[in-house]
């Protein structure tokens, strides 16, 4: 039962990140690309969190930051870029991916800086 819960947690993370990465990586999305991306990300998440261990907190915070960036980018782009609807989804997805990766880089390389 614990294994199933761990796999479902990783599947949820894989679904979230696949939705953010599909517009950035591929020119055109599709069901097969989405399923493959979710599968790869789920396996990667499971390996990093439960096989190697120690990366669950970082992955959770990266996902949370990416989701917050998604909401902020969507609100700001709706206000600023009303007519550029073709580019908007890629810009929003790219913003979220960069926000998550920026957190990852700052966690690994700049861990001793205190902002406040």
Secondary structure, DSSP 8 states (H G I E B T S, - for coil): -HHHHHHHHHHHHHHHHHHHHHHHH-SS--HHHHHHHHHHHHHHHHIIIIITTS-HHHHHHHHHHHHHHHHHHHHHHHHH-SS-HHHHHHHHHHHHHHHHHHHHHHHHH--S----
